[in-house]
Structures are given as structure tokens and as C-alpha cells.
Amino acid sequence: MLYSKDELCKSLYAVKSGSFRSYIINSEGMEQTIGFYLPGELMGLDALFQGRFSSSVDALETSSVCELPLARLTELCLQIPNLQHQLTRILSKEITTNHEQMILLGQSSAKVKVATFLLMLSKRYGALGYSNTAFNLSMRRHDIANYLGVSHETISRQLTVLSKENVITVKQRTVNIIELSLLKSIVEPCLTDSHNHND
């Protein structure tokens, strides 16, 4: 485990390799997965306001991080004016990701949930300079199911459905998006409905 919920935050952590998940223990005493982190992404931003981590984080595979002590970060922000701007951008991106997660979890269709999840991963990998159509699904099906609020069997079933529709191929943990436009067409009507309800 990298850090635990309520632990005092002394550092932020950038993912150098591998991947991580963040989770909390819900009111029933069960783990609830609330997010995933990929190479190049920053972990611990949730602790900047209160000084303590609001979730626990552990590695999903063999992974490495770059530790960024908060004291050093403050010092660097004073020395490098552009660094503060970059951190603001990262925080803004984190808020956007959380907003997308809320929309995702609000979907009633399991197919839309899985398609949205894959699209979010595609977007994040692309933004980090990796392929947005071929990537490793490092998280266990159980963790994805827990994150999306569906059963493990539902995840497997929906991945099979998307494969049969020639939207994706899944080989072990590698996902290839054959038709990104088809994946978007599954998700976009639901996003439009969500925005209309919010207006």
C-alpha cells in the first residue's frame, strides 16, 4: 500500500510505471474502488486541502512512483512560476475526471458504463502520450466492477458484447479499440441526456 486514508500527507506521488487504484472502506466495511492512476498521473491531490489523504492507494501491478515532498513542492513553486500554473491545470483535470466519473456512475445501462470507462481510459492514455486505441487493462475485473457498481460477470459479459459488435478486441488484459467512433456513439447520447437534465 502506498498510503492510507486519513494518513498525514507529506508528499504527492507521480506514477512512473505501472498503475494504482484508490479506494475507501464503505459503511458496510467493504472496499469501494473510487479511481485509477496511470503513468504520468499525480496521486494525493485530494489531501492538499485538509492535509490528510481522503482515500487509500495501492498498486495494481509492479509499479514505481516519484515522490514529491510537499515542502520541496512549495519551494519549487516559488522558484518556478510556471510550476504553480501546471499544478492548477492538474487540479482542474482532476475535477473534470471526477465530474466524468459522476456522469459514468449515473448511467443505468451496464453497456454504457463499460463503454464510458474504456473511453475515459482511451482519453487519459492519449493525453499522456500513449496510444489511445491499444492499452493494458491492468485493473482486475473485480476492481472495474466495484468502480462501476456492477457485478464481475456483467463486466465480462459487456466486454464480450463489445467484442462481438467489432468495437473492441480483448486479449488477456490488452484492449484494442477497433472503432473509436462506435465506442463514442454508444456513450455520447447519454452524455447529451445528462447535460440536458442539468440545464
C-alpha positions as CSV (number, residue, x, y, z in Angstrom):
1,M,0.0,0.0,0.0
2,L,1.3,3.4,-1.0
3,Y,-0.7,5.4,1.6
4,S,-3.8,5.0,3.8
5,K,-6.9,7.1,4.2
6,D,-6.6,9.7,7.0
7,E,-2.8,9.4,6.9
8,L,-0.9,12.7,7.1
9,C,0.1,13.9,3.7
10,K,3.8,14.8,3.5
11,S,4.2,14.1,-0.3
12,L,2.4,13.8,-3.6
13,Y,3.3,10.8,-5.8
14,A,3.7,10.7,-9.6
15,V,3.2,7.3,-11.3
16,K,6.4,6.5,-13.1
17,S,5.4,3.0,-14.2
18,G,2.5,0.6,-13.6
19,S,-0.8,1.6,-12.3
20,F,-2.6,2.2,-9.0
21,R,-6.2,2.3,-7.6
22,S,-7.6,4.4,-4.9
23,Y,-10.3,3.1,-2.6
24,I,-12.3,3.8,0.6
25,I,-14.0,1.4,3.1
26,N,-17.7,2.0,2.8
27,S,-20.3,1.9,5.6
28,E,-20.7,-1.8,5.2
29,G,-17.0,-2.4,5.8
30,M,-16.3,-3.2,2.2
31,E,-13.7,-1.8,-0.2
32,Q,-15.1,0.7,-2.7
33,T,-12.8,1.5,-5.6
34,I,-13.1,5.2,-6.5
35,G,-10.3,5.7,-9.0
36,F,-7.4,4.5,-11.0
37,Y,-4.0,6.2,-11.8
38,L,-1.9,5.7,-14.9
39,P,1.8,6.5,-15.7
40,G,2.3,10.3,-15.6
41,E,-0.6,11.0,-13.3
42,L,-0.3,12.6,-9.9
43,M,-1.7,10.9,-6.7
44,G,-2.5,12.6,-3.4
45,L,-4.1,15.8,-4.7
46,D,-7.2,15.1,-2.6
47,A,-5.0,15.7,0.6
48,L,-3.9,19.2,-0.3
49,F,-6.9,20.9,1.3
50,Q,-7.2,19.1,4.6
51,G,-3.6,17.8,4.9
52,R,-4.7,14.1,5.1
53,F,-5.4,11.6,2.4
54,S,-9.2,11.0,1.8
55,S,-8.6,7.5,0.3
56,S,-6.1,4.7,0.4
57,V,-4.0,3.8,-2.6
58,D,-2.3,0.5,-3.6
59,A,-0.5,-0.8,-6.7
60,L,-2.4,-2.9,-9.3
61,E,0.8,-4.4,-10.7
62,T,4.6,-4.0,-10.3
63,S,4.8,-0.2,-10.2
64,S,7.1,2.7,-9.3
65,V,6.5,6.3,-8.2
66,C,8.3,9.6,-8.0
67,E,7.8,11.1,-4.5
68,L,7.3,14.9,-4.4
69,P,7.6,16.1,-0.8
70,L,5.2,19.0,-0.1
71,A,7.8,21.2,1.5
72,R,10.0,20.9,-1.7
73,L,7.0,21.5,-3.9
74,T,6.2,24.8,-2.2
75,E,9.8,25.8,-2.5
76,L,9.9,24.9,-6.2
77,C,6.6,26.8,-6.9
78,L,8.3,30.0,-5.6
79,Q,11.4,29.3,-7.8
80,I,9.5,28.2,-10.9
81,P,6.4,30.5,-11.6
82,N,5.1,28.2,-14.3
83,L,5.0,25.2,-11.9
84,Q,2.1,26.6,-10.0
85,H,0.2,27.1,-13.3
86,Q,0.9,23.4,-14.2
87,L,-0.3,22.3,-10.8
88,T,-3.5,24.3,-11.2
89,R,-4.0,22.6,-14.6
90,I,-3.5,19.2,-13.0
91,L,-6.1,20.0,-10.3
92,S,-8.5,21.2,-12.9
93,K,-8.1,18.0,-14.8
94,E,-8.7,16.0,-11.6
95,I,-12.0,17.9,-11.1
96,T,-13.0,17.2,-14.7
97,T,-12.2,13.5,-14.2
98,N,-14.4,13.4,-11.1
99,H,-17.2,15.1,-13.0
100,E,-16.9,12.4,-15.7
101,Q,-16.9,9.7,-13.0
102,M,-20.2,11.1,-11.6
103,I,-21.8,11.0,-15.1
104,L,-20.4,7.5,-15.6
105,L,-21.9,6.1,-12.4
106,G,-25.2,7.8,-13.1
107,Q,-25.7,5.7,-16.2
108,S,-28.3,2.9,-15.9
109,S,-27.1,0.8,-18.8
110,A,-24.2,-1.6,-18.0
111,K,-23.0,-1.4,-21.6
112,V,-22.8,2.4,-21.5
113,K,-20.9,2.2,-18.2
114,V,-18.3,-0.1,-19.6
115,A,-18.1,1.8,-22.9
116,T,-17.7,5.1,-21.0
117,F,-15.0,3.6,-18.8
118,L,-13.0,2.4,-21.8
119,L,-13.4,5.8,-23.5
120,M,-12.2,7.6,-20.3
121,L,-9.1,5.3,-20.3
122,S,-8.6,5.9,-24.0
123,K,-8.7,9.7,-23.5
124,R,-6.3,9.6,-20.5
125,Y,-3.8,7.3,-22.2
126,G,-3.9,9.6,-25.3
127,A,-3.4,12.7,-23.1
128,L,-0.3,11.1,-21.6
129,G,1.2,10.5,-25.0
130,Y,0.4,6.8,-25.2
131,S,-1.8,5.0,-27.8
132,N,-5.5,5.8,-27.2
133,T,-6.7,2.7,-29.0
134,A,-4.4,0.0,-27.6
135,F,-3.7,-0.2,-23.9
136,N,-3.3,-2.6,-21.0
137,L,-6.3,-3.1,-18.7
138,S,-4.1,-3.5,-15.6
139,M,-7.0,-3.4,-13.1
140,R,-8.8,-6.7,-12.2
141,R,-12.3,-7.2,-13.5
142,H,-13.4,-7.2,-9.8
143,D,-11.9,-3.7,-9.3
144,I,-13.6,-2.4,-12.5
145,A,-16.9,-3.9,-11.4
146,N,-16.5,-2.4,-8.0
147,Y,-15.7,1.0,-9.5
148,L,-18.7,0.9,-11.9
149,G,-21.2,-0.5,-9.4
150,V,-21.9,-3.7,-11.4
151,S,-21.1,-7.4,-11.0
152,H,-17.9,-9.0,-12.2
153,E,-19.9,-11.2,-14.6
154,T,-21.5,-8.0,-16.1
155,I,-18.1,-6.6,-16.9
156,S,-17.0,-9.8,-18.7
157,R,-20.4,-10.0,-20.5
158,Q,-20.3,-6.4,-21.7
159,L,-16.7,-6.7,-22.9
160,T,-17.8,-9.8,-24.9
161,V,-20.8,-7.9,-26.3
162,L,-18.5,-5.0,-27.5
163,S,-16.1,-7.6,-29.0
164,K,-18.9,-9.3,-30.9
165,E,-20.0,-5.9,-32.2
166,N,-16.4,-5.3,-33.5
167,V,-16.0,-2.2,-31.3
168,I,-13.1,-3.7,-29.4
169,T,-10.9,-6.8,-29.1
170,V,-9.7,-8.1,-25.7
171,K,-6.8,-10.5,-25.4
172,Q,-6.0,-11.3,-21.8
173,R,-5.5,-7.8,-20.4
174,T,-4.8,-5.9,-23.6
175,V,-7.7,-3.9,-25.1
176,N,-7.7,-2.8,-28.7
177,I,-10.4,-0.3,-29.7
178,I,-11.2,-1.1,-33.4
179,E,-13.7,1.6,-33.9
180,L,-13.3,4.6,-31.6
181,S,-16.3,6.3,-33.3
182,L,-18.5,3.3,-32.5
183,L,-17.5,3.4,-28.9
184,K,-18.2,7.2,-28.8
185,S,-21.6,6.6,-30.4
186,I,-22.6,4.3,-27.5
187,V,-21.7,7.0,-24.9
188,E,-22.5,10.4,-26.5
189,P,-26.3,10.2,-26.5
190,C,-26.2,9.5,-22.7
191,L,-23.8,12.4,-22.1
192,T,-26.2,14.7,-24.1
193,D,-29.1,13.5,-22.0
194,S,-27.1,14.2,-18.8
195,H,-26.3,17.7,-19.9
196,N,-30.0,18.3,-20.9
197,H,-31.1,17.2,-17.4
198,N,-28.6,19.6,-15.8
199,D,-29.8,22.6,-17.8
